[in-house]
Amino acid sequence: MAIAVAVPAALLAACCFAVAAVLQQEAAATMPARESLRPRLIWALAHRPLWLAGIALSAFSFVVQGVALAFGPLVLVLPLASTDLLFALPLLAWRRRRKLTRRDVTGAVCTAGGVAAFLTVLPYSAGAVRPDARDWLPLLAVVAACVTALVPAGLRSSGKVRAGVYAAAAGLLFALLDALTRSAAGLFRDRGPAALTHWEPYALMFVGGAGLLLAQSSFQAGSLAVSLPLIDTIEPIGAVLAGAAVFHERLATSGHLAVQVLGAALAVTGIVILDRSPLVRT
């Protein structure tokens, strides 16, 4: 029953986030470069109906992903939720009145096949329901250190480099956000409103706000060809590692682990191929 809820919810979240990312990037790309990484960027975008529609859909996708994480582990949900580029590409083709090329289809097949291979040999494990502080501290320290190094590097850069650096930082924060969502969703499922007495829901809001600002700044600095593939690569890998470290979720072992590594490599290769599509480079 848990898998029957988690898998469709994760795929629905991926679809919704793909549409949301397209809408947000189209709106953010019209903003001047001087607004990058400033809170007033969000304020200015909040006056754009297209961006507001994207944010509403993004919020819905986050809720749906929360439902998936309430029933399934990070190592199952995030590889599925990271397939949003597969949904974004045909949407971009439709909006720009272009056809998908053979390379686009090849990239999509590689990504879908890689994710399928990764999940096929995944041993199901619900993981720890309530991690303690010792489980969280290493993850929080690593993400904070990486984001602290990346943000100044982005400020000193421009164009595609800035978009890529901000996207990498956003991907790390989104991976942390996924882990916090997994914990908060479990708390609300088991304890209802009493979950608000724990720190995870409040940390979730802070990390989510920081990730949103970085993602919008990345969208503003460059095309989806730069930002979305990086986020789609860093977020699921980080979330899978967080699931293993914080929630003690199991990955495959021995020969099955090799299949997972090859599947992950194939999925990343597909993302790189899709990154070269003219649809996401404009």
N, C-alpha and C positions, 0 to 999 in steps of 0.2 A: 504493500500500500504506500509506503514512504517513497519508494522509487517511482511509483506511478504518479505521484504528485510532483516530486522534485524535477524529473526530466522535462515534462511539458512546461512547467513553470520557468525553468531555466531557458528553454528555447524561446518562449514568449518574451521573456525579459530581453534576450538578445535581439529579437525582432524590433521591440519597442525602442531599445537603446539605439539601434541603427537608424531608425527614422528620426529620433531625437537628435542624434549627432549631425545628421545632414542638415536639419533645420537650424540647429545652433551654429554650425560652421558658416552657413550662408549668411546668417545675420552678423556673426562676430567678424567675418572677413571685411565688412564695410566700416569697421571702427578704425580710427587712426592709431598708429603704432605707439604714440605717447601714452595711450590708455592702458598699455599692457601691464598686467599684474597689479593694477590699482583697483581697490574696491569700487571706485566709481565706474569702472568698466561694466560691472554687474548692474549698477544703477542705470547707466545709459542703455544697456541692452534690454533692461526691464521695460523700456518704452517701445520696444519693437515687438509687434504681435507675433511675427514668425518665431522669434527667440522664445517668447513666452509659451507658445505652443510646444516648442521643443523641450523646454524645461518641464512643462506639465507632463509630457510623455515620458521624459527621463525620470521624473518622480514616480510615475506609475510603474516604470520598469524596475525601479529600485524596490518598490513594495513587492512586486511579483518575485523578484530575486530573493527578497527576504523570506517569502513563503517557501521558495525552493530550498533555501538554506535551513529553514526550520524543520524540513523533512529529510534533507540529504546533506552529506559532507561536502566540504569545500573541494576536495579532490574530484568529486563527481560534478558538482554544479558549475564551477568556474570554467572548465574546459568547454562546456556547452554554452554558457553565457558569453564566452569570448568569440563566438562565431558571428557576432553582429556584422562584421564586414561582408559576410556572405549575403546578408539581407540588404545592406546598404548599397552594394554594387548594382543590383537590378533597379533599385529605386533611383539611383543617380542616372542610370541609362534611360529610364523613363522620363525623368525631369529634363534631361538634356537632349532627348530625342535621338539617342545613339543606340547602336546595337552592341551587344556583348561580343567581344572578339574571342578567338580560339584561346588566346593567352588568358583571358579572364576566366573562361570555363576551366582551363587547366589549373589555374590557381585555386579556384573554388573547389575543384575535385580534390586537390592535394590537401587543402585545409580540412575539408569535411572528412576525408579518408584518414588523415593523421589523428584528428580528434576521435574518430571511431575506433582506430587501433589502440589509442591510449586507454579508452574506456572499456574496451572489450576484455582486457586482462586485469582490470582494476578490481582488487578484492574489496568487497563492501565492508565498511566499518563506520559505525555511527560516531565514533570518537568520543572524547571527553565532553560531557555536557557543560561542566562548569570548571574551566581552567583556573588555576590560582595565579597569584602575582608572579611567581617564579617562571611560569610559562610565558607570561606576557612581556616581561621586562626586556629580554633579548630582542624580541621583534620590534618593540617600540623604540629601543635604542638604535637599531640598525636603520629603520625607516627614517627616524629623525635625523640621523647623521647624514644619510644620503640626500635627503631633501634639503638640508641645510647647506650642503655642498653644491647641489644642482641649481638652486634658485639664484644665487649670486652669479653663477656662470651664465645663466640665461639673461640676466640683466646686462651683462657685458657683451652679449651677442646680438644678432639681429637676423631677420628672415628665417630661413629654413633651420638654421642652427638653433635659434631661440625657440622655434616651434618644437623642435625635437627634444631639447633639454627640458622644457616645460612639460611636454608629453611624458617623458620618462619619469619626472617627479610626480606627475598626476597618476601615472600607472602604479607607482609605489604606494601612494596614498590610497588609491582605489583597492589595492590588494589588502592593505591594512583595514580599510573600510569593510571589505568583504568578511574579514575575520571578525571584526566587531559586530557586523550584522548577524553573522552566524551565532555569536554568543547572545546578543540582545534578542534575536528571534526565539532562541531556545528559552530565554528567561520569560519573555511575554507568553510563550506557549504554555509553560509550566506554572508560572506564578501570576500571570495577569498583571494588573496595575502595580503590584508589589515589585515588579522589575525596575520601576523608577527609583527604587532605593539603592540600586547598584550603579556603578560608574560607567558601565559600557554604553547605555543610551546617550549619555551626555558627551562622551568621547566620540561617539559615532557622529553626532551633529557637528562637532568641531572639525573632525577629520573630513567629513563630507563637504563642509563649506570651503576648507582649504583646497581640497581636490577639485571642487567646482571652479574656483578662481583660477587654478593652474590650467585646467582643461580649457576654459574659455580663452585664457591668454594664449594657449597653444593654437587654438582654432583661429584666433585673431592674427597670429604671426605667420601662419602658413596654411597650406591646403590640407585636406584630410589625408593625402598621400604621406604626409610627414607624421601627423599626430595619431591617427586612428591605428595604423599598424603597430606603432610603438606601444600604445596603451593596450592593444589586443594581445601583444606578446608579453609585456612586463606584468600586467595585472594577473592573468591566470597562473603564470609561473610563480609569481610571488604568493598568490593565494594558496596554491597547492602546497608550497613549502611552509606557509603559515599553518595550513591544516595539519601537516605532519608534525610541526614543531609545537604548536600551541594546543591543538586538540588531539594529538596523537593518532591522527588518521593514518591508515596503512596505505602504502604504495605496494606495487608488485615486487616480487623478489626473483632472484636468479634469472632464468630465461625470460620470464614475463617482464622483468624490468627492462631488458634489452628491447622488447617490443614497445614498451612505453616510451623509451628514449627515442626510438626510431619514429614512432608515431608523433611525438612532440616535434622532432626535427622536420618531419614531413609537413606538419601543420604550419610551422614557422616558414618553411620554404613556400608554401602556398600563400601566406600573408605577404612575403617579399614579392612574389609574382604579381599579386593583386595590387601591391604598392606601385608597380610600374604601369598600371592601367591609366590611360588618358582620362578616364572618368573621375579618378580621385586626385589627379594632378592639377586640375583646374578648379 
